[in-house]
Amino acid sequence: MSSENIPATPRGIQAKHSRKRDTASKGKADSDAGRKICPVCSRPLASCYCAHISKIDNQIPVVILQHPDETKKALSTVPILELSLTRCSVYRGLDFNHQQELQGLIHNAAVQVALLFPTKHAKPISDWGTMPGDPRLQPTTKASQSRALIVLDGTWRNVRELMLINPFLSALECVYLPEAEGRYRIRKAPEKGQLSTIEAVGAALLAVDPLFGLRESKLLLAPFEFMIQYQIQRMGTAVYRKNYN
């Protein structure tokens, strides 16, 4: 017999009220967890991904220029990169023409700086490190010379704005990634083959960084996968399939 068929005796009434209190308490606890913010990842405790973060050594420094619009997005992947990669710098804003650390890096003759951006003159990232005009040097995927990779974080409209405001970016060597299918299942890309920032950085490091292999790639994407799966669970399978499948 189900509990709903219990006669309305004081004991039965007490049992029903107890279940309601338990449900309410659980809902309140979930709500409280959702309101509290993790001091490390700055996400609500209910969706905190810190348990999935791993510290990953990368030889090639990654420099991210993040458009202000992206800083407002709860599902930005840049914080995961900041927490995971040992050599990752993030500059937030629009105008970086006078950012001293960034300009110092770009003008350091000992460092080959490339921009991950598919201009018409860009070359495959696997060719990065080839010095033009020297026939003795062949394209290498994991060369040992000092290099740094600049990545723009934002929508295509945001990125075009960053390029326009910061003309020094257009003077950099540009590289692009092989076409790949993105795994950001809760965000619709304008075109197929477009990656989230964390996926693009992971793919770039996998191609050129000698310290970054398949194991490191999997570790880097673990909190990203958790974040996506959590959002799908929150919205429900039916809503997810209707809007993203």
C-alpha positions in Angstrom: 0.0 0.0 0.0 1.4 3.4 -0.9 1.9 6.1 1.7 -0.8 8.2 0.0 -3.4 5.6 1.2 -2.5 5.8 4.9 -5.6 6.8 6.9 -5.6 10.4 8.2 -4.7 9.4 11.7 -2.4 11.7 13.7 0.5 9.3 12.9 -0.2 9.3 9.2 -0.5 13.1 9.1 2.8 13.4 11.0 4.5 11.1 8.4 3.2 13.2 5.5 4.3 16.4 7.1 7.7 14.9 7.9 8.2 14.0 4.3 7.2 17.6 3.2 9.7 19.0 5.7 12.5 16.7 4.4 11.7 17.8 0.8 11.7 21.4 1.8 14.9 21.1 3.7 16.6 19.4 0.7 15.4 22.1 -1.6 16.6 24.8 0.7 20.0 23.1 1.0 20.3 22.9 -2.8 19.2 26.6 -3.1 21.8 27.6 -0.4 24.5 25.7 -2.2 23.5 27.4 -5.4 23.8 30.9 -3.8 27.2 30.3 -2.2 30.1 31.1 -4.4 33.3 29.1 -4.6 36.3 31.4 -3.8 38.5 29.6 -6.3 36.5 29.3 -9.5 33.9 32.0 -8.6 31.0 29.6 -9.5 28.1 28.6 -7.4 29.0 25.7 -5.1 26.4 23.5 -6.8 28.3 23.9 -10.1 31.8 24.3 -8.8 34.3 22.4 -11.0 37.4 22.7 -8.8 37.4 19.0 -8.1 38.0 18.4 -11.8 40.8 20.9 -12.1 44.4 19.6 -12.6 47.6 21.7 -12.7 49.1 21.2 -16.1 52.7 22.2 -17.1 53.0 23.9 -20.5 56.2 25.0 -22.1 54.7 27.5 -24.5 53.0 30.4 -22.6 49.4 31.1 -23.6 48.3 34.7 -23.5 44.6 35.3 -23.7 43.1 38.7 -24.7 39.5 38.5 -23.4 36.8 40.9 -24.8 34.8 42.5 -21.9 31.6 40.9 -23.1 33.1 37.5 -22.3 33.8 38.4 -18.7 30.1 38.6 -18.1 29.3 35.1 -19.3 28.8 32.4 -16.7 30.0 29.6 -19.0 33.3 31.3 -20.1 36.0 28.7 -20.4 38.9 31.1 -19.7 38.8 30.7 -15.9 39.4 26.9 -16.4 42.5 27.8 -18.4 43.8 30.2 -15.7 43.3 27.6 -13.0 44.8 24.7 -15.0 47.8 25.9 -17.1 51.0 26.9 -15.3 51.9 29.4 -18.0 48.7 31.3 -18.8 48.2 35.0 -18.7 44.8 36.7 -19.2 44.3 40.4 -20.1 40.8 41.7 -20.1 39.7 44.7 -22.0 39.6 46.3 -25.5 42.8 48.3 -26.0 46.1 46.5 -25.4 48.3 48.9 -27.4 49.9 50.1 -24.2 49.8 47.0 -22.1 53.5 46.9 -21.0 53.9 43.2 -20.3 52.2 42.2 -23.5 54.1 44.7 -25.6 57.3 43.6 -24.0 56.6 40.0 -25.0 55.7 40.9 -28.5 58.9 43.0 -29.0 61.2 40.4 -27.4 63.4 39.2 -30.3 64.2 36.0 -28.5 60.5 34.9 -28.5 58.5 33.8 -31.5 55.0 35.1 -30.9 52.0 33.9 -32.9 48.4 34.8 -32.9 45.8 32.0 -33.2 43.6 33.5 -35.8 42.6 32.3 -39.3 43.6 35.3 -41.5 44.1 34.7 -45.2 47.8 34.7 -44.6 47.7 32.4 -41.6 49.6 29.1 -41.8 48.8 25.7 -40.1 49.9 25.7 -36.5 52.1 22.7 -37.3 54.3 25.0 -39.4 54.8 27.5 -36.6 58.4 27.9 -35.9 59.6 27.8 -39.5 61.8 30.8 -40.1 61.1 32.3 -43.6 64.1 32.6 -45.8 66.2 29.9 -44.2 65.9 26.7 -46.3 67.7 24.7 -43.7 64.8 24.9 -41.3 61.9 22.6 -41.9 58.4 22.9 -40.4 58.2 21.2 -37.0 55.3 20.5 -34.7 57.1 20.5 -31.4 60.2 22.7 -31.8 62.2 23.7 -28.8 62.7 27.4 -29.6 61.1 30.0 -27.3 57.5 30.7 -28.4 54.3 32.3 -27.0 50.8 31.9 -28.3 48.2 34.7 -28.2 44.5 33.7 -28.2 41.5 36.1 -28.6 38.5 35.2 -26.5 35.1 36.4 -27.7 32.5 36.0 -30.4 33.6 36.6 -34.0 32.2 40.2 -33.7 34.2 40.7 -30.5 37.3 39.3 -32.1 37.0 41.6 -35.1 36.7 44.5 -32.7 39.8 43.5 -30.9 41.7 43.2 -34.1 40.5 46.7 -35.2 41.4 48.4 -32.0 44.8 46.7 -31.7 46.5 46.9 -35.1 49.7 45.3 -33.7 47.8 42.0 -33.8 47.6 42.1 -37.6 51.4 42.3 -37.8 51.9 39.1 -35.8 52.5 35.7 -37.4 49.1 34.1 -37.6 48.4 30.4 -37.3 45.2 28.3 -37.5 44.1 24.9 -36.3 42.9 21.9 -38.4 39.2 21.7 -38.7 37.7 19.8 -35.7 34.3 19.2 -34.2 33.7 21.2 -31.0 32.2 19.7 -27.9 30.5 22.8 -26.5 27.1 21.1 -26.7 25.2 23.9 -25.0 26.3 26.8 -27.2 25.4 27.1 -30.9 28.3 28.0 -33.1 27.6 30.1 -36.2 29.5 27.6 -38.3 30.6 24.0 -38.0 34.1 23.3 -36.8 34.3 26.3 -34.4 35.8 25.6 -31.0 35.4 27.1 -27.6 38.5 29.0 -26.3 39.6 26.1 -24.0 39.2 23.6 -26.9 41.2 25.8 -29.2 44.0 26.3 -26.7 44.1 22.5 -25.9 44.3 21.7 -29.6 47.1 24.2 -30.2 49.2 23.0 -27.3 48.7 19.4 -28.3 50.1 20.3 -31.7 53.1 22.4 -30.7 53.9 22.0 -26.9 56.4 19.2 -26.1 55.0 19.0 -22.5 51.4 18.7 -23.6 50.1 15.3 -24.8 46.8 13.4 -24.9 46.8 12.9 -21.1 47.2 16.7 -20.5 44.5 17.4 -23.1 42.1 15.1 -21.3 42.9 16.7 -17.9 42.4 20.2 -19.3 39.0 19.4 -20.7 37.7 17.5 -17.7 36.2 20.6 -15.9 34.8 21.8 -19.2 33.0 18.6 -19.7 31.7 18.7 -16.2 30.4 22.2 -16.7 28.5 21.2 -19.8 27.0 18.1 -18.3 25.9 20.0 -15.3 24.1 22.5 -17.4 22.4 19.8 -19.5 21.2 18.1 -16.3 19.8 21.4 -15.0 17.9 22.2 -18.2 16.7 18.6 -18.6 17.1 16.2 -21.5 14.0 17.2 -23.3 14.9 20.9 -23.3 18.5 20.1 -24.4 17.4 17.9 -27.3 14.9 20.5 -28.4 17.3 23.4 -28.5 20.7 21.9 -29.2 20.2 18.6 -31.1 
